[in-house]
């Protein structure tokens, strides 16, 4: 029967995408651990962001856009450093405008993955560059290498595990509607309220280079903050941090027992399989699929730097939980910032307004 065939095809497509997510993320993490270049943990972060999208093999221009967006934001933000160091008011204004533009582009229907990478590039550059220009050059080069390797792994994953043929009625339910400019400006402002204060705090912090992983989480929080209401955003922020944090603690304790790259890779693959069942559904995402993709991102961003930076021991254990605590505080701040912003600037949706989730907008743009 057609209905049964469509249901079976949808399950087959979902399983294939879950397996591809696990393979790509685990492969990227293994390569990043072996290479161990500066900020190599960005590689699995980029791969899981791209493979958690409900897409068939994206065209080459999509990957080129992702690569150019990240590299351009990294090296383009170099121009802000003289102002941030010597004329901080002017520098902060320009940084605010750049962040606002990246969030506004996403709010108007642009690719959320590209917007997140632009935010990561901007915040990492200004945070690390304010401490050491030499460290900034290393960070920019390391992230660029991570982007190239990550895109190569993503392409390989699509080649080895392509989507099976599916009926036309299994196309993911995405909306091509573009948000009104006033609502897009409001959503961009709310995301900027979450990201900008943390970026400014890192700007004056002497430990910004060591805590670059926290800035990556905050950049992802900016995309999570584009939800429809305070309650849904708070639930997404807290659930993604809690689930990702618990998974990271379990993985860390396993690695304390047996610190092995093989075990580490298998743990990430297993976590990707488990989280993948909560991300994908049929030909699209589950209603809360974006939240669980951010949870997997949180796990990787917490665990990977801890494994790369230190040898296992009591000092490494203390630094791991210190980083985890910073993630919790960042998430609590994000919830409070969204609640305060919505209290003073409530969102008034128009009738029949339709906005796709940020992750689904990538499918519309790359189709």
C-alpha positions in Angstrom: 0.0 0.0 0.0 1.3 3.6 -0.7 0.9 4.6 2.9 2.9 1.7 4.2 5.5 2.2 1.5 5.9 5.9 2.4 6.2 5.0 6.1 8.9 2.4 5.4 10.7 4.8 3.2 10.6 7.5 5.8 12.0 5.2 8.5 14.8 4.1 6.1 15.7 7.7 5.3 15.7 8.6 9.1 17.9 5.7 10.0 20.3 6.5 7.2 20.7 10.1 8.4 21.2 9.0 12.0 23.9 6.6 10.9 25.5 9.4 8.7 25.5 11.8 11.6 27.2 9.2 13.9 29.8 8.3 11.2 30.7 11.8 10.3 30.9 13.2 13.8 33.0 10.3 15.1 35.3 10.4 12.1 35.8 14.2 12.4 36.5 13.9 16.1 39.1 11.1 15.5 40.9 13.2 12.9 40.8 16.3 15.1 42.4 14.3 18.0 45.1 12.8 15.8 45.9 16.2 14.2 45.6 18.2 17.4 46.0 21.5 15.7 44.8 24.7 17.5 41.0 24.5 18.2 40.8 21.2 16.2 37.6 20.3 18.2 35.8 22.8 15.9 35.9 20.0 13.2 33.3 17.7 14.8 31.2 20.7 15.8 31.0 21.8 12.2 30.3 18.3 10.9 27.5 17.7 13.4 26.0 21.1 12.6 25.9 20.2 8.9 24.9 16.5 9.2 22.0 17.3 11.6 20.2 19.2 8.8 17.4 17.2 7.1 19.1 17.5 3.7 20.1 15.2 0.9 23.6 15.8 -0.4 23.9 19.6 -0.5 25.3 21.2 -3.6 29.0 22.3 -3.7 28.0 26.0 -3.5 26.4 25.3 -0.1 29.7 24.0 1.3 31.6 26.8 -0.4 29.3 29.3 1.3 29.8 27.7 4.7 33.6 27.7 4.3 33.8 31.3 3.0 31.4 32.6 5.7 33.5 31.2 8.5 36.9 32.2 7.1 35.6 35.7 6.1 34.3 36.3 9.5 37.5 35.1 11.2 39.9 37.3 9.1 37.4 40.1 8.5 37.1 40.7 12.2 40.9 41.5 12.3 39.9 45.0 11.2 37.9 45.5 14.4 40.9 44.8 16.7 42.6 48.2 16.5 39.4 49.9 17.4 38.5 47.4 20.1 42.0 47.9 21.7 42.3 51.7 21.3 38.8 53.1 20.6 36.6 50.6 22.4 33.3 52.5 22.0 33.7 52.6 18.3 34.9 49.0 18.2 31.9 47.8 20.2 29.5 49.6 18.0 31.0 48.0 14.9 31.0 44.6 16.6 27.4 45.0 17.6 26.4 45.9 14.0 28.3 42.9 12.6 26.6 40.5 15.1 23.2 42.1 14.4 23.6 41.6 10.7 24.5 37.9 11.1 21.4 37.4 13.3 19.2 39.5 11.1 20.2 37.5 8.0 19.2 34.3 9.7 15.9 35.8 11.0 15.0 36.8 7.5 15.3 33.2 6.3 19.1 32.8 5.8 20.9 29.6 6.6 21.2 29.2 10.3 24.4 27.1 10.1 26.1 29.9 8.1 24.8 32.5 10.7 26.1 30.5 13.6 29.6 30.1 11.9 29.7 33.9 11.3 28.9 34.5 14.9 31.6 32.1 16.0 34.2 33.7 13.8 33.4 37.2 15.0 33.4 36.4 18.7 36.4 34.2 18.7 38.5 36.7 16.8 37.7 39.7 19.1 37.9 37.6 22.3 41.3 36.0 21.6 42.8 38.9 19.7 42.2 41.3 22.6 44.6 39.1 24.7 47.3 38.1 22.1 47.6 38.8 18.4 50.0 35.8 18.1 47.3 33.5 19.7 44.7 35.0 17.3 46.8 34.0 14.3 47.0 30.5 15.6 43.3 30.4 16.4 42.3 31.7 12.9 44.6 29.2 11.2 43.4 26.3 13.3 39.7 27.1 12.7 40.3 27.5 9.0 41.9 24.0 8.9 39.1 22.6 11.0 36.6 24.1 8.5 38.3 22.5 5.5 38.6 19.1 7.2 35.0 19.3 8.5 33.6 20.0 5.1 35.7 17.2 3.6 34.3 14.7 6.2 30.8 15.9 5.6 31.1 15.4 1.8 32.6 11.9 2.5 29.7 11.0 4.8 27.2 12.0 2.1 29.1 10.0 -0.5 29.4 6.8 1.6 25.9 7.1 3.2 23.6 8.8 0.6 19.9 9.3 1.2 17.9 6.4 -0.2 15.3 7.1 -2.9 12.2 8.4 -1.3 8.7 9.2 -2.6 8.0 12.9 -3.3 5.5 13.1 -0.5 8.3 12.6 2.0 9.9 16.0 1.3 10.6 17.8 4.7 7.9 20.3 5.6 9.8 23.5 5.3 8.5 27.0 4.7 10.0 29.4 2.3 8.2 32.4 3.8 10.4 35.3 4.8 9.8 36.9 8.2 8.7 40.5 8.2 11.5 43.0 8.6 10.3 44.3 11.9 10.0 40.9 13.5 13.3 39.9 12.0 14.9 43.0 13.6 13.4 42.1 17.0 14.6 38.5 16.8 18.1 39.6 15.8 18.1 42.1 18.8 17.1 39.3 21.2 19.9 37.0 19.9 22.4 39.8 20.2 21.3 40.5 23.8 22.3 36.9 24.5 25.7 36.9 22.7 27.1 40.4 22.9 27.5 40.8 26.7 29.3 37.5 26.9 31.6 38.5 24.0 32.3 41.8 25.8 33.1 40.0 29.0 35.6 37.8 27.1 37.0 40.9 25.5 38.3 42.1 28.8 39.1 38.6 30.2 42.6 37.3 30.2 41.4 33.7 29.9 39.4 34.1 26.7 41.8 32.0 24.6 41.5 29.1 27.1 37.7 29.3 27.1 37.0 29.5 23.4 34.7 26.6 23.7 32.3 28.6 25.8 32.1 31.3 23.1 31.1 28.5 20.6 28.3 27.5 22.9 27.2 31.1 23.4 27.1 31.6 19.6 24.9 28.5 19.3 22.7 29.9 22.1 22.2 33.0 19.9 20.5 30.8 17.3 18.5 29.0 20.0 17.2 32.4 21.2 15.4 32.9 17.9 12.5 30.7 19.2 8.9 32.0 19.4 8.6 32.6 23.1 10.5 32.9 26.4 9.2 29.5 27.6 10.2 27.6 24.5 13.6 29.3 24.4 14.2 28.6 28.1 13.3 25.0 27.7 15.6 24.6 24.7 18.5 26.3 26.3 18.2 24.4 29.6 17.4 21.0 28.0 20.3 21.2 25.5 22.8 22.2 28.2 21.5 19.6 30.7 21.4 16.7 28.2 24.7 17.6 26.6 26.4 18.2 30.0 25.2 14.8 31.4 26.4 13.0 28.3 29.8 14.8 28.6 30.2 13.8 32.3 29.4 10.2 31.4 31.9 10.2 28.6 34.5 11.9 30.8 34.1 9.3 33.5 34.5 6.5 31.0 37.7 8.1 29.6 39.1 8.4 33.1 38.8 4.6 33.4 40.3 3.9 30.0 41.8 7.0 28.2 41.8 5.6 24.7 41.1 7.3 21.3 39.2 4.2 20.3 36.9 4.4 23.3 36.6 8.2 22.8 35.5 7.8 19.1 33.1 5.0 20.0 31.5 7.1 22.7 30.9 10.0 20.3 29.5 7.6 17.7 27.2 6.1 20.4 26.1 9.6 21.6 25.4 10.7 18.0 23.2 7.6 17.4 21.3 8.2 20.6 20.8 11.9 20.0 20.1 11.3 16.4 17.0 9.3 17.2 15.7 12.5 18.9 16.8 14.8 16.1 15.4 13.1 12.9 11.9 11.9 12.2 10.9 10.7 8.7 12.2 13.0 6.1 12.6 16.0 8.4 13.2 16.8 12.1 11.3 16.1 15.2 9.5 19.1 16.7 12.3 19.5 19.2 15.0 18.1 16.9 17.0 21.4 16.9 17.2 21.3 20.7 18.7 17.8 20.7 21.2 18.8 18.0 22.3 21.6 20.2 22.6 19.1 23.1 25.0 17.0 21.0 27.0 20.1 20.1 27.2 20.9 23.9 28.5 17.5 24.7 31.3 17.7 22.0 32.2 21.3 22.9 32.5 20.4 26.6 34.3 17.1 26.2 36.7 17.6 23.2 38.7 20.6 24.6 39.2 18.8 27.9 40.6 15.8 26.2 42.8 17.8 23.9 44.2 20.3 26.5 45.3 18.1 29.3 46.5 14.8 30.5 44.1 12.8 32.6 44.3 13.4 36.4 42.9 15.4 39.2 43.9 18.8 37.6 42.2 17.8 34.3 39.1 16.7 36.2 38.9 20.0 38.0 39.3 22.0 34.7 36.6 19.8 33.0 34.0 20.6 35.7 35.0 24.2 35.8 34.3 24.4 32.0 31.0 22.6 32.6 30.0 25.1 35.3 30.7 27.9 32.9 28.4 26.4 30.3 25.6 26.1 33.0 26.1 29.8 34.0 26.1 30.9 30.3 22.8 29.0 29.7 21.2 30.5 32.8 22.3 33.9 31.7 20.7 33.2 28.2 17.4 32.3 29.8 17.4 35.4 32.0 18.4 37.7 29.1 15.6 36.3 26.8 13.0 36.7 29.6 14.0 40.3 30.3 14.1 41.2 26.6 10.6 39.6 26.0 9.2 41.4 29.1 10.2 44.8 27.7 9.8 44.0 24.0 7.1 41.3 23.5 6.6 39.7 20.1 3.3 40.3 18.4 2.9 37.7 15.6 0.8 38.6 12.6 -2.1 36.3 11.6 -1.2 33.2 9.7 2.5 33.9 10.3 4.7 30.9 9.5 8.3 30.7 10.5 10.4 27.6 10.0 12.8 26.5 12.8 16.3 27.9 12.2 17.8 24.5 11.3 15.0 23.8 8.7 15.8 27.1 7.0 19.0 25.6 5.7 17.0 23.1 3.7 15.0 25.9 2.0 18.1 27.9 1.1 20.1 25.0 -0.3 17.2 23.4 -2.2 
